[in-house]
Amino acid sequence: QWIYALIWQFTTGYDKGNQPNPLISFRDGGSYAVPLLLFMYCGLADSIVQTYAYWIIGAISNSPKQLSRYVGYYKGVQSLGACFAWIIEWQGALYKWQLVICFTLAVLFIPPTYVAATSIKDKGTEDDMKLLVENEDSPAENVIEVKELSVENEDSSAVP
């Protein structure tokens, strides 16, 4: 996707103050299909990255409280990035330089993402057999203890 976007941006020459004349229309056929496919491909790539990020976050823990904190932090960082994008646009940066910034950040974040993805142990295998229950001794403090799930068979003996 990034190679496609870089080639399109730098070969067409379109940028701020250098829009195509006449503007691209869906009636243009092939010249419309190329930017349309690029736009669709960028949207697909964005949704894949978002899904992968949420999958990594979901693999970190089974605690809804902890996961909500991680997702909140993730969305905060994402919103900060959007804020910087708006500031860069407001400052009048050319579209090709905005693309270069995004491409550079995408490449720089590959190694930390790889490290995070390979170092996380999926919590869904062993921990799914545990049940989180509120501690009856101190409900005001919202303390949570972990109890093992057990299945009762017919003779009332617990089977772990």
Disulfide bonds with the S-S distance in Angstrom:
none
